[in-house]
């Protein structure tokens, strides 16, 4: 359902009763806004070359437009969809009692239960009003407060419950945005309970004498049968009895309760004899450990895996997973049969490797959803259920990328792997907007049925239409709304606007045409072409973008040579479809292990029953869609696809009276006699299609405005933007944090019901004050160097947001998308992140991430005024700026609190001078050093972080960052440099008592650098 929108204060609002309340205006005022004067529109007269003003209100309602063959149509009025039943009321017999049982298997918390429902909906693909029916199965998971039985006595009760659950679900909200109309139909009730247990590893009972054969670590030791009737006792006897000279047989035999020995009992046994022991589970987790201060020389260490009631001793002193050789062959098995194959191998006593799972299959007999087995490896054979895999492997061989391919690669995503061979520079955009006309152009002449029996109809379609469109693109467009300029241009006359070929514009056409079906995002070169064709439009907004070479030309040429026509079409169409991307969180299931019933009792995760003897344990994980996408390129493809059709109609000299139907890549036209059309099966050419005449109902076309403006992703997110020294850190420590601590949530202050928090900073120095005050904090790099690693806390406070790079902002966007609240503080007038080179603070992005922008306003660091700071920032006179820095720079580098340089050569020079002055070598104890790489991120040591060497020996170097000590190896020193002199970028976020600026670097100063340097001074 699409509702009318009203423009007010630069934003579009859905027109409804709530609009009056939200905008705090009366109904009369709202009507006045809706009836306000139309904005100016202009059109280009191709014959005269004039740009003329156009008054839409002066056009008669019955005027016809014949921009042949552009299929010009006036926009209709969008009808509101009535409130229809959310759930189909005729699915069940009302007398039938419906049960969804949550079984309590000794679990004292809620158990998730899945309900499978089917969503039938209509997606509005184009402005012709054509509605395409589609459906998909969705899973709804709900969790009860307690593990009690839940029964729905009748359908009405179930319907009411599901309505409450579904209406707020992400899936339904997304359909509201995409669909004209939809209904939700309960297909089946799945009587599934997914048990979740907590691991108690030290209680693992080990007794199995006929264990599964595992080949995951390449270091297991075979256990001899010593007549002990227990795998643990047999092993201990083998290790420690030693012909009666070691530990007595009776001592070993007395372990456990006779049949079972637990991991804890093994550890206690080792403690008694000072034996080093480490127990792992099958996933390499340490579940028990004992390392004596003085190891016994009489007894060897006991390192083992405890799995499925069996002890697997290993050779090594620690566990390393064995890298299995590449499987020698692969075997396709349908997804309905691959599970049976896995069970058969398990029943024969072996454990396959690399088991991969997927939500896919459904058992119709039992009416339960099944966890699909995707693939596994056994005896160097890959068993998989990917019917495309053999074809995928052949394609991969032809491109030399077989090392990148696994059973999850299919015809839908192999284009991503092939693309990487051709893309020389990143082509992804940060463009969080949906294209208004996001599909193929469809049109039916309103005289179609009238002419069916009077004329010949000819249908032609374009071979590999979308791939052809991609191939023809003059260049590729990318943008990032965080750093690219945006402006409103609706009040600027069209003849005063310089349309840039690669910029993205919001343009609103006077009427709907095949080239410009509706108000949408258009690229500059496209608008120039439309103007040349006599299409009239108004420009509303402009977004700076960049153009890159069309890397896909060579990729398409090569793919056409290497695969057959049908495979080419599948790969490219799906690859183009994936350019839309996603925006938000998604979930998946990850295999954990195969467990028998005893192992299950000490396992953590969800459980799927494979057979009477074996269970599959898995985890429910969450990840993110890539927040970057190729939507601007997708828009280019869609426009080019329409342009190809348009130019073919021009070539055939068709007008509105001859064009009967357009269906994305196909044209049906009428003629009094059969017309011979040149056809070909070659890529990008046209072929004739045998199509029967059918009755069609013409559809109205609709229009709705789009914009680059954004509503905030979280109405609680706030950013404080201030000049340097405004007391941001002081405010966070003394005002914001106490409120969060006191209430255990910021509900009363920030209208949220969450509580715990973490402070993130982009540098160690910015983090020090929080660590001194024992506030939960970390450097943001801890999370940005792991793709899906988000802070667990619900509130994220960011200090020095102006220094946060793209990856850091990606983190904050993802955190916001999962419901976390962000409070950011910073100064965008200082130097931007080095990796970006421009501030990431464009207004349309700030509006997306934050609902409010505010400031503190007071300078607590020094006596410099905003007026003085602005005089530095906006100045381009290097002589003036150099004199200002000299005023405050110390006379000698020996006396300054910090040495600041612009060039790296200067930094190295002063580092060397300081070491000589202090009589230190580069890596002596007491030397200051700085990390120059992110290769030590696993130790939480990051690029441009400063330390002092406090101790060293032949094995370890101890370094100190002012709060914490870190141990690194001597070889790691290659990642460090001397840290006495610092660059301007690196000094940001700090206060200094004094500084010395390298005189040889004065010539490089600009206003932003000068402001950054001088604002570091602390005089209060």
C-alpha positions, 0 to 999 in steps of 0.5 A, spaced: 500 500 500 502 506 497 500 512 501 500 520 498 506 524 501 506 531 503 513 535 503 514 539 509 520 543 511 524 539 506 522 532 508 516 528 505 511 525 510 506 520 509 499 523 509 495 521 514 491 523 521 498 521 524 501 527 520 498 532 523 500 530 530 507 529 528 508 535 525 504 539 530 500 542 525 492 543 524 488 539 518 487 546 515 494 547 515 496 540 512 491 542 506 494 548 505 501 545 504 498 539 500 495 545 495 501 549 495 504 552 489 507 547 484 514 547 483 517 550 477 518 545 471 522 546 465 523 542 458 528 542 453 526 544 446 530 539 441 528 543 435 530 550 438 535 548 443 531 552 448 530 551 455 522 553 457 518 553 463 512 549 464 506 550 468 503 543 469 496 547 472 495 550 465 495 543 461 488 541 460 486 534 463 485 531 456 491 533 453 495 527 449 503 526 449 506 523 443 513 523 444 513 517 440 516 512 441 517 514 449 510 511 451 508 517 454 502 517 460 500 521 465 500 519 472 494 516 475 492 517 482 494 511 487 488 507 490 489 506 497 488 498 499 483 497 504 484 493 510 483 486 508 484 480 513 491 479 515 490 472 515 486 467 511 480 465 516 478 459 512 484 455 513 482 451 518 476 447 521 474 452 527 472 445 531 479 443 530 484 444 536 490 447 534 496 445 538 503 448 539 507 444 544 513 447 548 516 441 551 520 441 557 525 436 557 528 439 564 530 446 561 528 452 566 527 457 560 523 458 554 524 454 548 524 456 541 518 454 537 518 455 529 511 456 526 511 456 518 507 461 515 506 463 507 506 470 505 502 471 498 504 478 496 504 483 490 510 487 488 509 493 484 515 492 479 514 498 475 510 505 474 505 501 469 501 498 475 503 491 473 503 487 479 507 480 480 504 475 484 509 472 488 510 468 495 515 465 499 515 461 506 517 465 512 519 462 519 517 465 525 520 463 531 517 465 538 520 464 545 515 463 551 517 466 558 517 459 561 518 452 558 510 451 559 506 448 554 502 452 550 495 450 546 491 454 542 484 452 543 481 454 536 483 458 530 481 465 532 486 464 538 491 462 534 490 468 529 490 473 534 496 470 537 500 470 530 497 477 528 501 480 534 507 476 533 507 478 525 505 485 525 511 487 528 516 482 525 522 485 520 519 480 514 512 483 514 515 491 515 519 490 509 513 487 505 509 493 507 515 497 504 515 493 497 508 490 496 502 493 493 498 488 497 499 482 501 496 477 505 499 472 510 497 465 510 498 460 515 501 454 511 502 449 517 504 448 524 510 445 526 511 441 532 518 443 533 522 444 539 529 446 539 532 444 545 538 449 548 542 446 553 548 449 557 555 445 557 557 442 563 564 439 560 567 436 566 561 432 567 563 428 561 563 421 562 568 417 558 567 409 557 566 408 550 570 402 547 567 402 540 568 410 538 567 413 532 573 414 528 575 421 527 580 424 522 580 431 524 587 432 528 592 427 525 595 426 532 590 421 535 594 415 539 590 408 538 588 405 545 590 398 547 585 393 550 588 392 557 582 388 559 579 394 563 573 395 560 573 402 559 577 407 554 580 411 560 582 406 564 585 402 558 589 409 556 591 410 563 594 403 564 597 404 557 601 410 559 602 410 567 602 402 569 609 401 566 609 393 568 608 395 576 613 400 576 608 406 575 601 408 578 598 401 581 593 398 577 588 398 583 589 406 583 587 406 576 581 401 576 578 405 582 577 411 578 570 413 577 563 409 578 566 403 575 563 404 568 564 411 567 570 416 569 569 423 568 573 429 565 574 432 572 576 425 575 581 425 570 584 432 572 584 430 579 588 424 578 593 428 574 593 433 580 595 427 585 601 425 580 603 432 578 601 430 571 600 436 566 593 435 562 589 438 557 582 436 555 579 439 549 572 438 546 571 436 539 571 443 537 578 445 540 575 448 546 579 447 553 574 444 557 579 442 563 586 444 564 592 442 570 599 445 569 603 443 575 608 448 577 613 443 577 612 437 572 613 430 574 619 427 570 616 420 571 609 421 567 608 423 560 603 429 559 596 427 558 593 431 552 586 428 549 579 430 546 573 428 550 568 426 545 562 422 545 563 418 551 570 416 549 577 419 550 582 420 544 589 421 546 593 426 542 601 426 540 602 434 541 602 438 547 597 442 544 591 441 539 591 443 532 586 441 527 589 437 521 588 441 514 585 435 510 588 434 503 583 437 498 578 431 496 579 427 490 572 427 487 565 429 489 559 426 489 552 429 488 546 427 492 539 430 493 538 434 499 532 429 501 538 423 501 544 426 503 542 426 510 541 418 510 548 418 507 551 421 513 547 417 518 549 411 514 557 413 515 556 415 522 552 408 524 558 404 521 563 408 526 566 414 522 565 421 523 565 425 516 569 432 516 567 439 514 559 438 515 555 444 513 548 445 514 542 449 511 535 451 512 532 447 506 528 441 507 521 439 509 518 432 511 511 433 509 509 426 512 511 428 519 510 436 518 516 438 521 521 442 518 528 439 517 535 442 517 538 440 511 545 437 510 549 441 505 555 437 504 561 433 508 567 430 506 569 423 508 574 418 505 577 424 500 570 424 497 566 431 498 558 429 498 554 435 497 547 437 495 549 442 490 546 440 483 550 446 480 557 444 483 560 440 477 558 446 472 561 451 477 567 447 478 568 447 470 567 454 470 572 455 476 577 451 472 576 456 466 577 462 470 583 459 474 579 460 481 578 453 483 581 454 490 575 459 491 570 454 490 566 450 495 559 447 495 556 453 497 557 456 491 552 456 485 550 459 479 547 465 483 553 467 487 559 465 482 559 472 479 561 475 485 568 470 485 569 471 477 568 479 478 574 480 483 578 478 477 576 484 473 575 489 478 581 494 479 578 499 484 572 498 489 565 499 485 561 499 491 557 505 494 554 507 500 547 508 498 542 506 502 536 508 498 531 504 494 530 505 486 523 507 485 522 504 478 526 497 480 524 492 475 523 491 467 518 496 464 511 493 462 506 497 458 499 494 454 496 499 449 489 500 451 487 498 444 490 491 445 484 487 444 480 492 439 486 491 434 487 483 436 483 481 430 485 486 425 492 486 425 498 482 425 502 482 431 510 481 431 514 480 438 521 481 438 526 480 444 533 482 446 538 477 447 541 477 454 537 484 455 540 486 462 547 483 460 547 487 454 545 493 458 551 492 463 555 491 457 553 498 454 554 502 460 559 508 458 562 507 465 560 505 472 558 510 478 559 509 485 558 514 491 558 514 498 553 519 502 558 520 508 563 524 504 560 526 497 556 533 497 549 533 496 544 539 495 537 541 493 536 544 486 529 544 485 529 552 486 534 553 481 532 554 473 534 548 469 538 552 464 543 554 470 544 547 473 551 544 470 549 537 469 555 532 471 555 526 467 557 521 473 552 525 479 546 522 481 540 526 481 533 526 483 529 528 477 521 528 477 518 527 469 512 531 467 509 525 464 511 517 465 515 515 459 519 509 458 526 513 459 523 516 465 517 512 468 517 516 475 520 520 479 527 517 481 534 517 482 537 518 475 545 519 473 547 526 469 548 523 462 542 519 462 538 526 464 542 529 458 540 524 453 532 524 456 533 532 454 535 530 447 529 526 446 524 531 448 523 529 455 520 534 460 523 533 467 524 537 474 531 536 477 530 536 485 536 534 488 544 532 486 549 528 489 556 528 488 559 521 485 565 518 481 565 514 475 569 508 474 571 504 467 566 499 466 570 493 468 564 488 466 565 489 459 571 484 459 568 479 464 562 479 459 566 477 453 570 472 457 564 469 460 561 468 453 566 464 451 567 460 456 560 458 458 553 456 454 548 461 453 543 458 458 549 458 463 551 465 461 544 468 462 543 465 469 550 467 472 549 474 469 542 475 471 543 473 478 549 477 479 545 483 476 540 482 481 545 481 487 547 488 486 541 491 489 544 488 496 541 488 503 541 492 509 540 489 516 541 483 520 540 476 517 541 469 521 544 463 519 545 456 522 552 453 523 554 446 525 557 445 531 558 437 532 555 430 532 553 428 539 550 421 542 545 422 547 550 422 553 555 428 549 548 431 548 547 432 556 554 436 556 553 440 549 551 447 548 547 449 542 540 447 538 539 440 537 536 436 531 535 429 531 539 425 526 537 418 528 536 414 534 543 414 536 546 421 533 544 428 534 546 434 530 548 440 535 548 447 531 548 454 533 544 460 531 548 465 528 547 472 526 551 476 521 550 482 516 548 484 509 554 488 506 552 495 508 555 497 501 551 495 494 551 497 487 545 500 486 547 506 482 550 501 477 543 497 478 540 503 476 544 504 470 543 497 468 535 498 468 535 505 465 540 502 459 535 496 458 529 501 457 533 505 452 535 499 448 528 498 447 526 505 446 532 506 441 529 499 437 522 502 437 525 508 434 529 504 429 522 501 427 519 507 426 514 505 431 509 510 435 504 509 440 498 506 435 503 501 433 506 499 440 501 494 443 505 491 449 512 492 452 515 486 457 522 488 459 526 486 453 520 484 448 516 489 444 509 487 441 507 491 435 501 491 430 502 492 422 497 491 417 501 486 413 507 481 416 513 485 417 520 482 416 525 484 422 532 482 422 533 477 427 539 474 430 541 469 436 547 473 437 549 477 444 545 483 444 541 482 438 534 481 437 530 475 435 523 474 434 518 470 439 512 466 437 507 469 442 500 468 442 495 474 442 492 474 449 487 479 453 490 484 457 488 490 461 492 496 461 494 499 468 495 506 470 501 509 472 503 512 478 508 517 481 511 518 488 517 522 490 524 520 492 529 524 496 536 523 499 534 525 505 533 520 511 529 518 517 534 516 523 535 509 523 534 510 531 530 515 534 535 515 540 541 516 537 545 523 538 551 526 536 554 532 539 559 536 535 563 541 538 570 545 537 576 542 540 576 543 548 569 543 549 569 538 555 566 532 551 570 527 555 568 531 561 561 531 559 561 523 558 565 521 564 561 526 569 554 527 566 552 521 561 555 515 564 553 517 571 546 517 568 547 511 565 550 508 571 544 510 576 538 508 572 541 502 569 538 505 563 537 511 559 530 511 559 528 517 563 533 521 559 533 518 552 527 514 551 530 508 551 529 501 556 536 499 555 542 500 560 549 497 559 554 501 555 561 501 553 565 507 551 569 507 544 575 511 542 579 511 535 586 512 539 589 509 546 590 516 548 583 518 547 581 512 551 586 513 557 581 518 561 576 513 561 580 507 563 583 511 569 576 512 571 574 505 571 569 506 565 568 500 561 571 502 554 575 500 548 578 502 542 574 501 536 579 497 532 577 491 537 571 491 533 572 493 526 577 488 525 572 483 525 567 483 520 561 481 525 564 483 531 559 488 535 559 490 542 555 486 547 553 493 550 546 496 548 549 503 549 555 505 545 558 512 546 563 514 541 569 519 543 572 523 537 567 521 532 571 525 527 577 521 527 573 514 526 574 512 519 569 508 514 570 501 518 568 505 524 562 508 521 560 501 518 560 498 525 556 504 528 551 503 522 550 495 524 550 496 531 544 501 530 541 496 525 540 491 531 537 496 536 543 499 539 543 506 541 549 511 539 551 517 543 557 520 539 562 526 540 567 529 536 570 535 532 569 535 524 573 541 523 580 537 525 583 533 520 579 527 517 581 520 517 588 518 513 584 513 509 579 517 507 582 524 506 575 527 507 570 528 513 565 523 514 560 528 516 555 530 510 548 532 513 544 526 509 548 521 513 548 524 519 540 525 519 541 517 517 545 515 523 542 520 528 536 523 530 539 529 534 545 534 533 547 538 538 553 541 542 556 543 549 559 549 546 564 551 552 571 551 551 574 548 557 581 547 554 584 554 553 582 561 552 581 561 544 575 563 541 570 560 536 572 566 532 579 565 532 579 558 531 574 559 525 580 565 522 585 559 522 580 554 519 578 558 513 584 561 512 589 559 506 595 564 507 600 560 509 605 565 512 599 567 516 598 560 519 605 559 520 606 565 524 600 563 528 603 556 530 610 559 531 607 564 537 605 557 541 611 553 538 616 551 544 623 554 542 627 547 542 624 540 541 628 538 547 623 542 552 616 540 548 611 536 551 610 533 544 614 534 537 609 535 531 611 534 524 607 534 517 612 529 513 614 522 515 621 524 514 621 530 519 618 525 524 624 520 523 629 526 524 626 528 530 626 521 533 633 520 532 635 526 535 631 524 541 634 518 542 641 521 541 639 526 546 636 521 551 642 516 550 638 510 548 637 505 542 631 505 538 628 499 542 632 499 549 628 499 556 625 506 557 624 508 549 617 510 546 615 506 540 609 507 536 606 501 532 605 502 525 601 496 522 595 492 524 598 486 524 598 485 531 590 486 532 589 479 535 593 482 541 589 489 541 595 492 539 593 497 533 596 502 528 599 509 531 598 506 538 604 509 542 607 505 548 613 505 552 618 499 553 618 497 560 622 490 560 625 485 555 629 478 555 630 473 549 623 471 549 619 477 550 618 484 550 614 488 555 610 494 553 606 499 557 601 504 554 599 508 560 594 503 563 596 496 561 602 492 559 602 487 553 607 482 552 610 481 545 615 477 541 622 480 539 620 479 532 614 483 533 618 489 534 619 490 526 612 492 526 614 498 531 618 505 530 620 510 535 615 514 538 617 521 540 615 525 534 608 525 532 604 527 525 599 532 526 594 526 524 596 522 530 596 528 535 589 529 534 584 527 540 590 529 545 591 535 550 598 537 551 602 542 555 607 544 550 609 542 543 614 544 538 612 544 530 618 542 525 620 548 522 621 545 515 614 543 515 611 550 516 610 550 508 605 545 508 600 548 513 593 549 511 587 552 516 585 545 518 592 543 520 593 549 524 587 549 527 588 542 529 595 543 532 594 550 536 587 547 539 591 541 542 594 546 547 591 546 554 592 552 558 586 552 563 
